[in-house]
Amino acid sequence: MPRILVVDDDPMVGATIEVLLQRQGFDVMLTDGGEAGLAALEAQAFDVMLVDIFMPHMRGFESIRIFHERAPSIPLIAMSGYAFASSASPSPDFLRMALELGATHCLRKPFTPEVLLATIRECLTGAASAAQPKDKKEAP
Protein backbone atom coordinates (compact mmCIF):
# COMPACT_ATOMS: atom_id res chain seq x y z
CA MET A 1 0.00 0.00 0.00
CA PRO A 2 1.56 3.34 -1.04
CA ARG A 3 2.60 5.66 1.79
CA ILE A 4 1.73 9.34 1.43
CA LEU A 5 3.19 12.15 3.53
CA VAL A 6 0.83 15.14 3.85
CA VAL A 7 2.34 18.39 5.15
CA ASP A 8 -0.29 21.10 5.75
CA ASP A 9 -0.78 23.49 8.66
CA ASP A 10 -4.57 23.73 8.16
CA PRO A 11 -6.07 20.91 10.25
CA MET A 12 -9.29 20.80 8.20
CA VAL A 13 -7.47 20.53 4.87
CA GLY A 14 -5.05 17.94 6.23
CA ALA A 15 -7.79 15.82 7.80
CA THR A 16 -9.89 15.94 4.63
CA ILE A 17 -6.97 14.79 2.48
CA GLU A 18 -6.07 12.12 5.03
CA VAL A 19 -9.60 10.64 5.11
CA LEU A 20 -9.92 10.74 1.31
CA LEU A 21 -6.61 8.97 0.77
CA GLN A 22 -7.20 6.38 3.50
CA ARG A 23 -10.54 5.50 1.91
CA GLN A 24 -8.67 4.89 -1.34
CA GLY A 25 -6.32 2.44 0.38
CA PHE A 26 -3.31 4.70 0.95
CA ASP A 27 -1.27 4.68 4.15
CA VAL A 28 -1.22 8.37 5.17
CA MET A 29 1.02 10.28 7.58
CA LEU A 30 -0.37 13.76 8.31
CA THR A 31 1.95 16.44 9.71
CA ASP A 32 1.10 20.02 10.63
CA GLY A 33 4.11 21.85 9.27
CA GLY A 34 7.51 21.71 7.63
CA GLU A 35 9.51 20.68 10.69
CA ALA A 36 7.14 17.81 11.53
CA GLY A 37 7.06 16.76 7.88
CA LEU A 38 10.84 16.71 7.68
CA ALA A 39 11.05 14.64 10.88
CA ALA A 40 8.55 12.15 9.40
CA LEU A 41 10.53 11.99 6.15
CA GLU A 42 13.72 11.21 8.05
CA ALA A 43 12.00 8.52 10.15
CA GLN A 44 9.96 6.69 7.50
CA ALA A 45 9.82 5.89 3.79
CA PHE A 46 7.14 7.49 1.61
CA ASP A 47 6.04 7.04 -2.00
CA VAL A 48 4.60 10.55 -2.51
CA MET A 49 4.68 13.83 -0.56
CA LEU A 50 1.95 16.51 -0.57
CA VAL A 51 3.31 19.83 0.73
CA ASP A 52 1.46 23.11 1.27
CA ILE A 53 3.47 26.08 0.01
CA PHE A 54 2.42 28.64 2.64
CA MET A 55 2.86 27.55 6.26
CA PRO A 56 4.16 29.28 9.40
CA HIS A 57 7.68 28.62 10.72
CA MET A 58 9.37 26.51 8.01
CA ARG A 59 7.81 27.92 4.88
CA GLY A 60 6.55 25.58 2.20
CA PHE A 61 9.13 26.79 -0.33
CA GLU A 62 11.88 26.01 2.15
CA SER A 63 10.24 22.65 2.90
CA ILE A 64 9.99 21.79 -0.79
CA ARG A 65 13.65 22.62 -1.36
CA ILE A 66 14.81 20.63 1.68
CA PHE A 67 12.47 17.67 1.06
CA HIS A 68 13.66 17.49 -2.56
CA GLU A 69 17.31 17.65 -1.50
CA ARG A 70 16.86 14.90 1.13
CA ALA A 71 14.61 12.62 -0.95
CA PRO A 72 14.95 13.56 -4.63
CA SER A 73 13.41 10.30 -5.85
CA ILE A 74 10.11 10.81 -3.99
CA PRO A 75 7.55 12.72 -6.09
CA LEU A 76 6.45 15.93 -4.37
CA ILE A 77 3.10 17.60 -5.03
CA ALA A 78 3.02 21.27 -4.00
CA MET A 79 -0.35 22.73 -2.96
CA SER A 80 -1.39 26.36 -2.73
CA GLY A 81 -4.59 28.30 -2.22
CA TYR A 82 -2.96 31.58 -3.22
CA ALA A 83 -3.65 33.20 -6.55
CA PHE A 84 -1.53 32.41 -9.55
CA ALA A 85 0.32 34.97 -11.57
CA SER A 86 -1.61 36.31 -14.54
CA SER A 87 -1.04 38.83 -17.27
CA ALA A 88 -3.27 41.28 -15.37
CA SER A 89 -1.27 41.00 -12.14
CA PRO A 90 2.45 41.35 -11.43
CA SER A 91 2.26 38.80 -8.57
CA PRO A 92 4.68 35.86 -8.67
CA ASP A 93 3.57 32.43 -9.88
CA PHE A 94 4.07 30.49 -6.64
CA LEU A 95 3.41 27.07 -8.13
CA ARG A 96 5.94 27.65 -10.93
CA MET A 97 8.45 28.57 -8.23
CA ALA A 98 7.64 25.30 -6.43
CA LEU A 99 8.36 23.35 -9.62
CA GLU A 100 11.72 25.09 -9.92
CA LEU A 101 12.54 24.02 -6.34
CA GLY A 102 11.83 20.35 -7.07
CA ALA A 103 8.07 19.78 -6.96
CA THR A 104 6.90 17.15 -9.43
CA HIS A 105 3.34 18.52 -9.70
CA CYS A 106 1.36 21.45 -8.33
CA LEU A 107 -2.27 21.69 -7.26
CA ARG A 108 -4.25 24.86 -6.70
CA LYS A 109 -6.60 24.71 -3.70
CA PRO A 110 -9.40 23.96 -3.70
CA PHE A 111 -8.97 20.88 -5.85
CA THR A 112 -11.36 18.00 -6.36
CA PRO A 113 -10.77 14.52 -4.94
CA GLU A 114 -10.53 13.23 -8.52
CA VAL A 115 -7.76 15.68 -9.41
CA LEU A 116 -5.81 14.82 -6.24
CA LEU A 117 -6.12 11.07 -6.82
CA ALA A 118 -5.18 11.37 -10.51
CA THR A 119 -2.10 13.43 -9.61
CA ILE A 120 -1.01 10.93 -6.94
CA ARG A 121 -1.52 8.00 -9.32
CA GLU A 122 0.49 9.81 -11.98
CA CYS A 123 3.31 10.32 -9.46
CA LEU A 124 3.22 6.65 -8.44
CA THR A 125 3.20 5.49 -12.07
CA GLY A 126 6.04 7.86 -12.94
CA ALA A 127 8.11 6.73 -9.96
CA ALA A 128 7.55 3.07 -10.83
CA SER A 129 8.55 3.56 -14.47
CA ALA A 130 11.61 5.60 -13.45
CA ALA A 131 12.72 2.67 -11.26
CA GLN A 132 12.61 0.28 -14.24
CA PRO A 133 15.94 -0.45 -15.95
CA LYS A 134 16.35 1.84 -18.95
CA ASP A 135 18.12 -0.73 -21.14
CA LYS A 136 15.48 -3.45 -20.80
CA LYS A 137 14.15 -4.46 -24.18
CA GLU A 138 10.52 -5.24 -24.85
CA ALA A 139 9.53 -8.86 -25.26
CA PRO A 140 8.60 -9.85 -28.82
C-alpha positions as CSV (number, residue, x, y, z in Angstrom):
1,M,0.0,0.0,0.0
2,P,1.6,3.3,-1.0
3,R,2.6,5.7,1.8
4,I,1.7,9.3,1.4
5,L,3.2,12.2,3.5
6,V,0.8,15.1,3.8
7,V,2.3,18.4,5.1
8,D,-0.3,21.1,5.7
9,D,-0.8,23.5,8.7
10,D,-4.6,23.7,8.2
11,P,-6.1,20.9,10.2
12,M,-9.3,20.8,8.2
13,V,-7.5,20.5,4.9
14,G,-5.1,17.9,6.2
15,A,-7.8,15.8,7.8
16,T,-9.9,15.9,4.6
17,I,-7.0,14.8,2.5
18,E,-6.1,12.1,5.0
19,V,-9.6,10.6,5.1
20,L,-9.9,10.7,1.3
21,L,-6.6,9.0,0.8
22,Q,-7.2,6.4,3.5
23,R,-10.5,5.5,1.9
24,Q,-8.7,4.9,-1.3
25,G,-6.3,2.4,0.4
26,F,-3.3,4.7,0.9
27,D,-1.3,4.7,4.1
28,V,-1.2,8.4,5.2
29,M,1.0,10.3,7.6
30,L,-0.4,13.8,8.3
31,T,2.0,16.4,9.7
32,D,1.1,20.0,10.6
33,G,4.1,21.9,9.3
34,G,7.5,21.7,7.6
35,E,9.5,20.7,10.7
36,A,7.1,17.8,11.5
37,G,7.1,16.8,7.9
38,L,10.8,16.7,7.7
39,A,11.0,14.6,10.9
40,A,8.6,12.1,9.4
41,L,10.5,12.0,6.1
42,E,13.7,11.2,8.1
43,A,12.0,8.5,10.2
44,Q,10.0,6.7,7.5
45,A,9.8,5.9,3.8
46,F,7.1,7.5,1.6
47,D,6.0,7.0,-2.0
48,V,4.6,10.6,-2.5
49,M,4.7,13.8,-0.6
50,L,1.9,16.5,-0.6
51,V,3.3,19.8,0.7
52,D,1.5,23.1,1.3
53,I,3.5,26.1,0.0
54,F,2.4,28.6,2.6
55,M,2.9,27.5,6.3
56,P,4.2,29.3,9.4
57,H,7.7,28.6,10.7
58,M,9.4,26.5,8.0
59,R,7.8,27.9,4.9
60,G,6.5,25.6,2.2
61,F,9.1,26.8,-0.3
62,E,11.9,26.0,2.1
63,S,10.2,22.7,2.9
64,I,10.0,21.8,-0.8
65,R,13.6,22.6,-1.4
66,I,14.8,20.6,1.7
67,F,12.5,17.7,1.1
68,H,13.7,17.5,-2.6
69,E,17.3,17.6,-1.5
70,R,16.9,14.9,1.1
71,A,14.6,12.6,-1.0
72,P,14.9,13.6,-4.6
73,S,13.4,10.3,-5.9
74,I,10.1,10.8,-4.0
75,P,7.5,12.7,-6.1
76,L,6.5,15.9,-4.4
77,I,3.1,17.6,-5.0
78,A,3.0,21.3,-4.0
79,M,-0.3,22.7,-3.0
80,S,-1.4,26.4,-2.7
81,G,-4.6,28.3,-2.2
82,Y,-3.0,31.6,-3.2
83,A,-3.6,33.2,-6.5
84,F,-1.5,32.4,-9.6
85,A,0.3,35.0,-11.6
86,S,-1.6,36.3,-14.5
87,S,-1.0,38.8,-17.3
88,A,-3.3,41.3,-15.4
89,S,-1.3,41.0,-12.1
90,P,2.5,41.4,-11.4
91,S,2.3,38.8,-8.6
92,P,4.7,35.9,-8.7
93,D,3.6,32.4,-9.9
94,F,4.1,30.5,-6.6
95,L,3.4,27.1,-8.1
96,R,5.9,27.7,-10.9
97,M,8.5,28.6,-8.2
98,A,7.6,25.3,-6.4
99,L,8.4,23.4,-9.6
100,E,11.7,25.1,-9.9
101,L,12.5,24.0,-6.3
102,G,11.8,20.4,-7.1
103,A,8.1,19.8,-7.0
104,T,6.9,17.2,-9.4
105,H,3.3,18.5,-9.7
106,C,1.4,21.5,-8.3
107,L,-2.3,21.7,-7.3
108,R,-4.3,24.9,-6.7
109,K,-6.6,24.7,-3.7
110,P,-9.4,24.0,-3.7
111,F,-9.0,20.9,-5.9
112,T,-11.4,18.0,-6.4
113,P,-10.8,14.5,-4.9
114,E,-10.5,13.2,-8.5
115,V,-7.8,15.7,-9.4
116,L,-5.8,14.8,-6.2
117,L,-6.1,11.1,-6.8
118,A,-5.2,11.4,-10.5
119,T,-2.1,13.4,-9.6
120,I,-1.0,10.9,-6.9
121,R,-1.5,8.0,-9.3
122,E,0.5,9.8,-12.0
123,C,3.3,10.3,-9.5
124,L,3.2,6.6,-8.4
125,T,3.2,5.5,-12.1
126,G,6.0,7.9,-12.9
127,A,8.1,6.7,-10.0
128,A,7.6,3.1,-10.8
129,S,8.5,3.6,-14.5
130,A,11.6,5.6,-13.4
131,A,12.7,2.7,-11.3
132,Q,12.6,0.3,-14.2
133,P,15.9,-0.5,-15.9
134,K,16.4,1.8,-19.0
135,D,18.1,-0.7,-21.1
136,K,15.5,-3.4,-20.8
137,K,14.2,-4.5,-24.2
138,E,10.5,-5.2,-24.8
139,A,9.5,-8.9,-25.3
140,P,8.6,-9.9,-28.8
